[in-house]
Amino acid sequence: MPAAFTLAGMSIDFPALPDSISVDRVEVAPDVELRVLRAGAGSPVVFVPGWNFSAEVFVHQLTGLADAHEVIAVDPRGHGESSKPLTGNSFPQRGRDLAALLAALDLRDVTLAGWSFGVLDVLSALEVDGADDRVARLILIDEPPRVPFDPANAAEWGEAALSHDGLPAYVKFLSTDRQGFLEYIAADALGVAAEDAAGEPAVAKLVADGARTPEHIAIITGVEGLATDLSAPAVAFDASGKPLLFLAQEAWADDARRWVTANLPHAEFATIPVHAGFLTEPEPFNARVREFLANDPRARS
């Protein structure tokens, strides 16, 4: 955990959206609109949040990168203030939603950035005809393209260990204690110890943000993610010659680096302090993204 979190009276800065950020709603499917936050001008960078959370988690990127780029953050369907349909809440459909959004806004030369399960959204979007032509760069933030993994296989790395104990416990926790699960996820994402979570306002704000996602969507996406393998579009993008940046939290950086080196050999690799390091320590995160956007890593090889 970064030392700054241990200082007395120190809280994580998770501010409200400033007036400089515009809010739009874009129809991407029949009766489905996505809320889109936008700031700045220039080559577009599109951020997609993780499980249950909204575009508001990228407030520091919307303000901190907008001097040189058009920064866009999206509420996926079911999240934040986007439409919350009873059906269609799958990662393939969310990928189609994202591809439709890029087309509706006529975005080109896009840097597409997914965080956590948002990685599954952006990789699903790359499988939609025409979307890959709009995406020039890819940023994958702290989520393996293949979520399930065999813990007995040293070559594999993922978030969901395929074990008889682990998976049932995860599903039961998610489906029977939504509040407790959200509190656990929020504290873990921010790097806040369980005993300190109740006193950290950013944890409460992240929990409230996630609670806007209806329970049925939370469970559907939470469980589907455990069975999702989108290695193929990630590998294909890496092989295409387009720049890719993979950011992994320090706690599992060694395993992540090993997997990325073996499977995405052309990608840049960097670390963030915790799962939501772009929110807890935005300045170094934004600086690393700026560096990636300014320099083609393959031009140096």
DOVEXLO-773184 format. One record per residue (C-alpha): residue number from 1; x, y, z. Coordinates in nm, 2 decimals. Layout:
<k=NUM; X=X; Y=Y; Z=Z>
...
//
This chain:
<k=1; X=0.00; Y=0.00; Z=0.00>
<k=2; X=0.14; Y=0.34; Z=-0.09>
<k=3; X=0.27; Y=0.53; Z=0.22>
<k=4; X=0.05; Y=0.82; Z=0.15>
<k=5; X=-0.25; Y=0.62; Z=0.25>
<k=6; X=-0.11; Y=0.56; Z=0.60>
<k=7; X=-0.07; Y=0.92; Z=0.70>
<k=8; X=-0.31; Y=1.05; Z=0.96>
<k=9; X=-0.59; Y=1.25; Z=0.82>
<k=10; X=-0.49; Y=1.17; Z=0.46>
<k=11; X=-0.78; Y=1.07; Z=0.23>
<k=12; X=-0.78; Y=0.97; Z=-0.13>
<k=13; X=-0.89; Y=1.25; Z=-0.36>
<k=14; X=-1.21; Y=1.14; Z=-0.54>
<k=15; X=-1.37; Y=1.47; Z=-0.63>
<k=16; X=-1.70; Y=1.55; Z=-0.80>
<k=17; X=-1.70; Y=1.61; Z=-1.17>
<k=18; X=-1.61; Y=1.97; Z=-1.25>
<k=19; X=-1.81; Y=2.19; Z=-1.47>
<k=20; X=-1.55; Y=2.16; Z=-1.74>
<k=21; X=-1.66; Y=1.81; Z=-1.82>
<k=22; X=-1.95; Y=1.78; Z=-2.06>
<k=23; X=-2.22; Y=1.51; Z=-2.03>
<k=24; X=-2.38; Y=1.36; Z=-2.33>
<k=25; X=-2.61; Y=1.06; Z=-2.39>
<k=26; X=-2.56; Y=0.85; Z=-2.71>
<k=27; X=-2.79; Y=0.58; Z=-2.84>
<k=28; X=-2.60; Y=0.27; Z=-2.92>
<k=29; X=-2.88; Y=0.01; Z=-2.95>
<k=30; X=-3.26; Y=0.02; Z=-2.95>
<k=31; X=-3.37; Y=0.18; Z=-2.62>
<k=32; X=-3.01; Y=0.18; Z=-2.49>
<k=33; X=-2.82; Y=0.51; Z=-2.43>
<k=34; X=-2.48; Y=0.54; Z=-2.28>
<k=35; X=-2.38; Y=0.84; Z=-2.07>
<k=36; X=-2.06; Y=0.99; Z=-2.20>
<k=37; X=-1.83; Y=1.23; Z=-2.02>
<k=38; X=-1.60; Y=1.45; Z=-2.24>
<k=39; X=-1.33; Y=1.70; Z=-2.19>
<k=40; X=-1.06; Y=1.86; Z=-2.39>
<k=41; X=-0.97; Y=1.84; Z=-2.76>
<k=42; X=-0.72; Y=1.65; Z=-2.97>
<k=43; X=-0.67; Y=1.28; Z=-3.04>
<k=44; X=-0.93; Y=1.09; Z=-2.85>
<k=45; X=-0.87; Y=0.87; Z=-2.55>
<k=46; X=-1.17; Y=0.66; Z=-2.44>
<k=47; X=-1.18; Y=0.51; Z=-2.09>
<k=48; X=-1.41; Y=0.23; Z=-1.99>
<k=49; X=-1.46; Y=0.15; Z=-1.62>
<k=50; X=-1.47; Y=-0.19; Z=-1.44>
<k=51; X=-1.73; Y=-0.40; Z=-1.28>
<k=52; X=-2.03; Y=-0.20; Z=-1.15>
<k=53; X=-1.85; Y=0.14; Z=-1.16>
<k=54; X=-1.91; Y=0.45; Z=-1.37>
<k=55; X=-1.71; Y=0.68; Z=-1.58>
<k=56; X=-1.67; Y=0.91; Z=-1.28>
<k=57; X=-1.38; Y=0.70; Z=-1.15>
<k=58; X=-1.17; Y=0.86; Z=-1.43>
<k=59; X=-1.23; Y=1.22; Z=-1.31>
<k=60; X=-0.85; Y=1.28; Z=-1.28>
<k=61; X=-0.79; Y=1.16; Z=-1.64>
<k=62; X=-1.08; Y=1.38; Z=-1.76>
<k=63; X=-0.91; Y=1.68; Z=-1.60>
<k=64; X=-0.55; Y=1.58; Z=-1.61>
<k=65; X=-0.52; Y=1.48; Z=-1.98>
<k=66; X=-0.76; Y=1.72; Z=-2.14>
<k=67; X=-0.50; Y=1.98; Z=-2.22>
<k=68; X=-0.36; Y=1.76; Z=-2.50>
<k=69; X=-0.64; Y=1.51; Z=-2.58>
<k=70; X=-1.01; Y=1.47; Z=-2.61>
<k=71; X=-1.07; Y=1.26; Z=-2.30>
<k=72; X=-1.39; Y=1.05; Z=-2.30>
<k=73; X=-1.52; Y=0.82; Z=-2.03>
<k=74; X=-1.82; Y=0.60; Z=-2.07>
<k=75; X=-2.08; Y=0.44; Z=-1.85>
<k=76; X=-2.13; Y=0.09; Z=-1.99>
<k=77; X=-2.49; Y=-0.03; Z=-2.02>
<k=78; X=-2.62; Y=-0.11; Z=-1.67>
<k=79; X=-2.37; Y=0.12; Z=-1.50>
<k=80; X=-2.38; Y=0.47; Z=-1.37>
<k=81; X=-2.64; Y=0.68; Z=-1.55>
<k=82; X=-2.66; Y=0.47; Z=-1.87>
<k=83; X=-2.96; Y=0.26; Z=-1.96>
<k=84; X=-3.02; Y=-0.04; Z=-1.75>
<k=85; X=-3.20; Y=-0.30; Z=-1.96>
<k=86; X=-3.31; Y=-0.64; Z=-1.83>
<k=87; X=-3.13; Y=-0.82; Z=-2.12>
<k=88; X=-2.82; Y=-0.77; Z=-2.32>
<k=89; X=-2.59; Y=-0.73; Z=-2.02>
<k=90; X=-2.30; Y=-0.94; Z=-2.16>
<k=91; X=-1.95; Y=-0.84; Z=-2.26>
<k=92; X=-2.00; Y=-0.92; Z=-2.63>
<k=93; X=-2.30; Y=-0.69; Z=-2.63>
<k=94; X=-2.11; Y=-0.42; Z=-2.44>
<k=95; X=-1.84; Y=-0.45; Z=-2.69>
<k=96; X=-2.09; Y=-0.39; Z=-2.97>
<k=97; X=-2.22; Y=-0.09; Z=-2.77>
<k=98; X=-1.87; Y=0.05; Z=-2.74>
<k=99; X=-1.80; Y=0.00; Z=-3.12>
<k=100; X=-2.14; Y=0.17; Z=-3.19>
<k=101; X=-2.04; Y=0.46; Z=-2.97>
<k=102; X=-1.71; Y=0.51; Z=-3.15>
<k=103; X=-1.90; Y=0.51; Z=-3.48>
<k=104; X=-2.18; Y=0.74; Z=-3.35>
<k=105; X=-1.92; Y=1.00; Z=-3.24>
<k=106; X=-1.71; Y=0.94; Z=-3.55>
<k=107; X=-1.40; Y=0.89; Z=-3.35>
<k=108; X=-1.08; Y=0.80; Z=-3.53>
<k=109; X=-0.72; Y=0.74; Z=-3.42>
<k=110; X=-0.87; Y=0.63; Z=-3.09>
<k=111; X=-0.67; Y=0.52; Z=-2.78>
<k=112; X=-0.91; Y=0.27; Z=-2.61>
<k=113; X=-0.84; Y=0.21; Z=-2.24>
<k=114; X=-1.02; Y=-0.05; Z=-2.03>
<k=115; X=-0.99; Y=-0.09; Z=-1.66>
<k=116; X=-1.06; Y=-0.42; Z=-1.47>
<k=117; X=-1.36; Y=-0.58; Z=-1.64>
<k=118; X=-1.36; Y=-0.28; Z=-1.87>
<k=119; X=-1.07; Y=-0.47; Z=-2.04>
<k=120; X=-1.33; Y=-0.72; Z=-2.15>
<k=121; X=-1.55; Y=-0.44; Z=-2.30>
<k=122; X=-1.26; Y=-0.30; Z=-2.51>
<k=123; X=-1.14; Y=-0.63; Z=-2.63>
<k=124; X=-1.49; Y=-0.73; Z=-2.72>
<k=125; X=-1.52; Y=-0.41; Z=-2.92>
<k=126; X=-1.22; Y=-0.50; Z=-3.12>
<k=127; X=-1.41; Y=-0.81; Z=-3.25>
<k=128; X=-1.68; Y=-0.59; Z=-3.41>
<k=129; X=-1.63; Y=-0.52; Z=-3.78>
<k=130; X=-1.49; Y=-0.18; Z=-3.84>
<k=131; X=-1.40; Y=-0.10; Z=-3.48>
<k=132; X=-1.04; Y=-0.21; Z=-3.51>
<k=133; X=-1.00; Y=0.05; Z=-3.79>
<k=134; X=-1.09; Y=0.33; Z=-3.55>
<k=135; X=-0.86; Y=0.21; Z=-3.27>
<k=136; X=-0.50; Y=0.32; Z=-3.30>
<k=137; X=-0.37; Y=0.23; Z=-2.95>
<k=138; X=-0.48; Y=0.01; Z=-2.66>
<k=139; X=-0.44; Y=0.05; Z=-2.29>
<k=140; X=-0.53; Y=-0.25; Z=-2.07>
<k=141; X=-0.54; Y=-0.16; Z=-1.70>
<k=142; X=-0.49; Y=-0.44; Z=-1.44>
<k=143; X=-0.71; Y=-0.72; Z=-1.59>
<k=144; X=-0.59; Y=-1.02; Z=-1.78>
<k=145; X=-0.77; Y=-1.09; Z=-2.11>
<k=146; X=-0.82; Y=-1.44; Z=-1.99>
<k=147; X=-0.99; Y=-1.41; Z=-1.65>
<k=148; X=-1.00; Y=-1.78; Z=-1.54>
<k=149; X=-0.68; Y=-1.96; Z=-1.49>
<k=150; X=-0.55; Y=-2.30; Z=-1.37>
<k=151; X=-0.34; Y=-2.23; Z=-1.06>
<k=152; X=-0.16; Y=-2.56; Z=-1.11>
<k=153; X=-0.02; Y=-2.43; Z=-1.44>
<k=154; X=0.27; Y=-2.19; Z=-1.39>
<k=155; X=0.24; Y=-2.06; Z=-1.74>
<k=156; X=-0.11; Y=-1.92; Z=-1.67>
<k=157; X=-0.21; Y=-1.60; Z=-1.50>
<k=158; X=-0.56; Y=-1.46; Z=-1.43>
<k=159; X=-0.79; Y=-1.33; Z=-1.17>
<k=160; X=-1.03; Y=-1.62; Z=-1.11>
<k=161; X=-0.85; Y=-1.94; Z=-1.00>
<k=162; X=-1.03; Y=-2.24; Z=-1.14>
<k=163; X=-1.08; Y=-2.43; Z=-0.81>
<k=164; X=-1.37; Y=-2.61; Z=-0.64>
<k=165; X=-1.33; Y=-2.38; Z=-0.34>
<k=166; X=-1.26; Y=-2.05; Z=-0.49>
<k=167; X=-1.53; Y=-2.01; Z=-0.76>
<k=168; X=-1.83; Y=-2.12; Z=-0.55>
<k=169; X=-1.72; Y=-1.89; Z=-0.27>
<k=170; X=-1.69; Y=-1.60; Z=-0.51>
<k=171; X=-2.03; Y=-1.66; Z=-0.67>
<k=172; X=-2.20; Y=-1.70; Z=-0.33>
<k=173; X=-2.04; Y=-1.38; Z=-0.19>
<k=174; X=-2.15; Y=-1.18; Z=-0.50>
<k=175; X=-2.51; Y=-1.32; Z=-0.51>
<k=176; X=-2.60; Y=-1.32; Z=-0.14>
<k=177; X=-2.41; Y=-1.02; Z=0.00>
<k=178; X=-2.41; Y=-0.74; Z=-0.26>
<k=179; X=-2.32; Y=-0.47; Z=-0.01>
<k=180; X=-2.04; Y=-0.66; Z=0.15>
<k=181; X=-1.91; Y=-0.76; Z=-0.19>
<k=182; X=-1.91; Y=-0.40; Z=-0.31>
<k=183; X=-1.73; Y=-0.28; Z=0.01>
<k=184; X=-1.47; Y=-0.55; Z=-0.04>
<k=185; X=-1.41; Y=-0.47; Z=-0.40>
<k=186; X=-1.40; Y=-0.09; Z=-0.34>
<k=187; X=-1.15; Y=-0.11; Z=-0.05>
<k=188; X=-0.93; Y=-0.35; Z=-0.24>
<k=189; X=-0.93; Y=-0.14; Z=-0.56>
<k=190; X=-0.82; Y=0.16; Z=-0.36>
<k=191; X=-0.56; Y=-0.02; Z=-0.16>
<k=192; X=-0.73; Y=0.05; Z=0.17>
<k=193; X=-0.70; Y=-0.21; Z=0.45>
<k=194; X=-1.04; Y=-0.36; Z=0.56>
<k=195; X=-1.00; Y=-0.22; Z=0.91>
<k=196; X=-0.96; Y=0.13; Z=0.76>
<k=197; X=-1.23; Y=0.12; Z=0.49>
<k=198; X=-1.51; Y=0.26; Z=0.71>
<k=199; X=-1.31; Y=0.58; Z=0.77>
<k=200; X=-1.21; Y=0.64; Z=0.41>
<k=201; X=-1.46; Y=0.86; Z=0.22>
<k=202; X=-1.33; Y=0.74; Z=-0.12>
<k=203; X=-1.44; Y=0.39; Z=-0.03>
<k=204; X=-1.79; Y=0.50; Z=0.05>
<k=205; X=-1.81; Y=0.70; Z=-0.27>
<k=206; X=-1.69; Y=0.41; Z=-0.48>
<k=207; X=-1.94; Y=0.18; Z=-0.31>
<k=208; X=-2.23; Y=0.43; Z=-0.38>
<k=209; X=-2.11; Y=0.45; Z=-0.74>
<k=210; X=-2.12; Y=0.08; Z=-0.78>
<k=211; X=-2.46; Y=0.05; Z=-0.61>
<k=212; X=-2.62; Y=0.23; Z=-0.90>
<k=213; X=-2.58; Y=-0.09; Z=-1.10>
<k=214; X=-2.89; Y=-0.31; Z=-1.05>
<k=215; X=-2.83; Y=-0.64; Z=-0.88>
<k=216; X=-2.92; Y=-0.86; Z=-1.17>
<k=217; X=-2.66; Y=-0.68; Z=-1.39>
<k=218; X=-2.40; Y=-0.70; Z=-1.12>
<k=219; X=-2.44; Y=-1.07; Z=-1.08>
<k=220; X=-2.46; Y=-1.14; Z=-1.46>
<k=221; X=-2.14; Y=-0.95; Z=-1.54>
<k=222; X=-1.96; Y=-1.06; Z=-1.23>
<k=223; X=-2.02; Y=-1.43; Z=-1.31>
<k=224; X=-1.97; Y=-1.40; Z=-1.69>
<k=225; X=-1.63; Y=-1.24; Z=-1.63>
<k=226; X=-1.52; Y=-1.56; Z=-1.46>
<k=227; X=-1.57; Y=-1.75; Z=-1.78>
<k=228; X=-1.44; Y=-1.50; Z=-2.03>
<k=229; X=-1.13; Y=-1.55; Z=-2.24>
<k=230; X=-1.05; Y=-1.26; Z=-2.48>
<k=231; X=-0.69; Y=-1.34; Z=-2.53>
<k=232; X=-0.74; Y=-1.37; Z=-2.91>
<k=233; X=-0.82; Y=-1.01; Z=-2.98>
<k=234; X=-0.55; Y=-0.89; Z=-2.74>
<k=235; X=-0.29; Y=-1.11; Z=-2.91>
<k=236; X=-0.41; Y=-1.00; Z=-3.26>
<k=237; X=-0.39; Y=-0.63; Z=-3.16>
<k=238; X=-0.04; Y=-0.68; Z=-3.03>
<k=239; X=0.07; Y=-0.86; Z=-3.35>
<k=240; X=-0.09; Y=-0.59; Z=-3.57>
<k=241; X=0.19; Y=-0.34; Z=-3.50>
<k=242; X=-0.03; Y=-0.10; Z=-3.31>
<k=243; X=0.10; Y=0.03; Z=-2.97>
<k=244; X=-0.03; Y=-0.15; Z=-2.66>
<k=245; X=0.03; Y=-0.06; Z=-2.29>
<k=246; X=-0.04; Y=-0.30; Z=-2.02>
<k=247; X=-0.06; Y=-0.17; Z=-1.66>
<k=248; X=-0.06; Y=-0.41; Z=-1.37>
<k=249; X=-0.09; Y=-0.35; Z=-0.99>
<k=250; X=0.23; Y=-0.41; Z=-0.80>
<k=251; X=0.08; Y=-0.69; Z=-0.60>
<k=252; X=0.08; Y=-0.93; Z=-0.90>
<k=253; X=0.32; Y=-0.75; Z=-1.13>
<k=254; X=0.57; Y=-1.03; Z=-1.16>
<k=255; X=0.30; Y=-1.28; Z=-1.28>
<k=256; X=0.15; Y=-1.02; Z=-1.50>
<k=257; X=0.48; Y=-0.92; Z=-1.66>
<k=258; X=0.56; Y=-1.29; Z=-1.72>
<k=259; X=0.22; Y=-1.34; Z=-1.90>
<k=260; X=0.25; Y=-1.02; Z=-2.10>
<k=261; X=0.60; Y=-1.10; Z=-2.21>
<k=262; X=0.50; Y=-1.44; Z=-2.33>
<k=263; X=0.16; Y=-1.35; Z=-2.49>
<k=264; X=0.19; Y=-0.98; Z=-2.59>
<k=265; X=0.56; Y=-0.95; Z=-2.67>
<k=266; X=0.54; Y=-0.61; Z=-2.84>
<k=267; X=0.35; Y=-0.45; Z=-2.55>
<k=268; X=0.48; Y=-0.19; Z=-2.31>
<k=269; X=0.45; Y=-0.30; Z=-1.95>
<k=270; X=0.42; Y=-0.07; Z=-1.64>
<k=271; X=0.29; Y=-0.09; Z=-1.29>
<k=272; X=0.04; Y=0.10; Z=-1.08>
<k=273; X=0.04; Y=0.09; Z=-0.70>
<k=274; X=-0.31; Y=-0.06; Z=-0.66>
<k=275; X=-0.60; Y=-0.18; Z=-0.88>
<k=276; X=-0.74; Y=0.17; Z=-0.91>
<k=277; X=-0.40; Y=0.35; Z=-0.92>
<k=278; X=-0.53; Y=0.60; Z=-1.17>
<k=279; X=-0.76; Y=0.73; Z=-0.89>
<k=280; X=-0.53; Y=0.70; Z=-0.59>
<k=281; X=-0.22; Y=0.83; Z=-0.76>
<k=282; X=-0.34; Y=1.01; Z=-1.08>
<k=283; X=-0.03; Y=1.22; Z=-1.15>
<k=284; X=0.22; Y=0.93; Z=-1.22>
<k=285; X=-0.06; Y=0.74; Z=-1.40>
<k=286; X=-0.14; Y=1.03; Z=-1.63>
<k=287; X=0.23; Y=1.09; Z=-1.69>
<k=288; X=0.28; Y=0.73; Z=-1.80>
<k=289; X=-0.02; Y=0.75; Z=-2.03>
<k=290; X=0.11; Y=1.08; Z=-2.18>
<k=291; X=0.45; Y=0.91; Z=-2.24>
<k=292; X=0.27; Y=0.62; Z=-2.41>
<k=293; X=0.06; Y=0.85; Z=-2.63>
<k=294; X=0.36; Y=1.06; Z=-2.73>
<k=295; X=0.60; Y=0.78; Z=-2.82>
<k=296; X=0.55; Y=0.47; Z=-3.03>
<k=297; X=0.73; Y=0.20; Z=-2.83>
<k=298; X=0.80; Y=0.01; Z=-3.15>
<k=299; X=0.98; Y=0.31; Z=-3.31>
<k=300; X=1.25; Y=0.26; Z=-3.04>
<k=301; X=1.30; Y=-0.11; Z=-3.10>
//
